[in-house]
Amino acid sequence: MSHDRYSAYRVMWLFVMFDLPTETKTDRKNAAQFRKRLVENGFTMMQFSIYLRQCASKENAEVHRKRVLALLPPHGMVNLLAVTDKQFGTMEIYLNTKEVAEMDTPQQLELF
């Protein structure tokens, strides 16, 4: 059964992509707080407005999705996307027009 636990079809990646207003001091504070809280909840910055988190299962991804919903700032757009580890592995990444062979996988601590 342990092989199912780490199956590329069971493990999920939860993406949080957002576009938040920064015109006012309050907007900037809300955006900074949102980013900080994502990191406190185990998300890693992939790009400036894209954070991701590896989740052990679809059920675990749902728990973290609900946590993100509780953190939503009052203004702006936030998109959530969950993909399997298998789908995540097909991502192509380019840096300065050169393809990056492999992205570093963020380390996740799993507590039982």
Contacts in CASP RR format, 6 or more apart in sequence:
PFRMAT RR
TARGET T0000
AUTHOR 0000-0000-0000
METHOD contacts of the structure
MODEL  1
MSHDRYSAYRVMWLFVMFDLPTETKTDRKNAAQFRKRLVENGFTMMQFSI
YLRQCASKENAEVHRKRVLALLPPHGMVNLLAVTDKQFGTMEIYLNTKEV
AEMDTPQQLELF
4 10 0 8 1.000
5 56 0 8 1.000
7 85 0 8 1.000
8 84 0 8 1.000
8 85 0 8 1.000
8 86 0 8 1.000
8 89 0 8 1.000
9 84 0 8 1.000
9 85 0 8 1.000
9 86 0 8 1.000
10 56 0 8 1.000
10 57 0 8 1.000
10 58 0 8 1.000
10 84 0 8 1.000
10 85 0 8 1.000
11 54 0 8 1.000
11 55 0 8 1.000
11 56 0 8 1.000
11 57 0 8 1.000
11 84 0 8 1.000
11 85 0 8 1.000
12 54 0 8 1.000
12 55 0 8 1.000
12 56 0 8 1.000
12 57 0 8 1.000
12 58 0 8 1.000
12 60 0 8 1.000
12 61 0 8 1.000
12 82 0 8 1.000
12 83 0 8 1.000
12 84 0 8 1.000
12 85 0 8 1.000
13 52 0 8 1.000
13 53 0 8 1.000
13 54 0 8 1.000
13 55 0 8 1.000
13 82 0 8 1.000
13 83 0 8 1.000
13 84 0 8 1.000
13 85 0 8 1.000
13 87 0 8 1.000
13 88 0 8 1.000
14 43 0 8 1.000
14 52 0 8 1.000
14 53 0 8 1.000
14 55 0 8 1.000
14 61 0 8 1.000
14 64 0 8 1.000
14 65 0 8 1.000
14 68 0 8 1.000
14 80 0 8 1.000
14 81 0 8 1.000
14 82 0 8 1.000
15 46 0 8 1.000
15 50 0 8 1.000
15 51 0 8 1.000
15 52 0 8 1.000
15 79 0 8 1.000
15 80 0 8 1.000
15 81 0 8 1.000
15 82 0 8 1.000
15 83 0 8 1.000
16 38 0 8 1.000
16 43 0 8 1.000
16 50 0 8 1.000
16 51 0 8 1.000
16 52 0 8 1.000
16 53 0 8 1.000
16 68 0 8 1.000
16 78 0 8 1.000
16 79 0 8 1.000
16 80 0 8 1.000
17 49 0 8 1.000
17 50 0 8 1.000
17 78 0 8 1.000
17 79 0 8 1.000
17 80 0 8 1.000
17 81 0 8 1.000
18 34 0 8 1.000
18 49 0 8 1.000
18 76 0 8 1.000
18 77 0 8 1.000
18 78 0 8 1.000
18 79 0 8 1.000
19 49 0 8 1.000
19 76 0 8 1.000
19 77 0 8 1.000
20 27 0 8 1.000
20 30 0 8 1.000
20 31 0 8 1.000
20 34 0 8 1.000
20 49 0 8 1.000
20 73 0 8 1.000
20 75 0 8 1.000
20 76 0 8 1.000
20 77 0 8 1.000
20 78 0 8 1.000
21 27 0 8 1.000
21 31 0 8 1.000
21 75 0 8 1.000
21 76 0 8 1.000
22 28 0 8 1.000
22 31 0 8 1.000
27 75 0 8 1.000
30 73 0 8 1.000
30 74 0 8 1.000
30 75 0 8 1.000
31 73 0 8 1.000
33 73 0 8 1.000
34 71 0 8 1.000
34 72 0 8 1.000
34 73 0 8 1.000
35 45 0 8 1.000
35 51 0 8 1.000
37 71 0 8 1.000
38 51 0 8 1.000
38 68 0 8 1.000
38 71 0 8 1.000
39 45 0 8 1.000
39 51 0 8 1.000
41 53 0 8 1.000
41 64 0 8 1.000
41 67 0 8 1.000
41 68 0 8 1.000
41 71 0 8 1.000
42 53 0 8 1.000
42 108 0 8 1.000
43 51 0 8 1.000
43 52 0 8 1.000
43 53 0 8 1.000
44 51 0 8 1.000
44 52 0 8 1.000
44 53 0 8 1.000
44 106 0 8 1.000
45 51 0 8 1.000
46 52 0 8 1.000
46 103 0 8 1.000
52 106 0 8 1.000
53 64 0 8 1.000
53 106 0 8 1.000
53 108 0 8 1.000
54 85 0 8 1.000
54 105 0 8 1.000
54 106 0 8 1.000
54 108 0 8 1.000
55 61 0 8 1.000
55 63 0 8 1.000
55 64 0 8 1.000
55 82 0 8 1.000
56 110 0 8 1.000
58 82 0 8 1.000
61 82 0 8 1.000
65 80 0 8 1.000
65 82 0 8 1.000
68 78 0 8 1.000
68 80 0 8 1.000
72 78 0 8 1.000
91 103 0 8 1.000
92 99 0 8 1.000
93 99 0 8 1.000
93 100 0 8 1.000
93 103 0 8 1.000
94 100 0 8 1.000
END
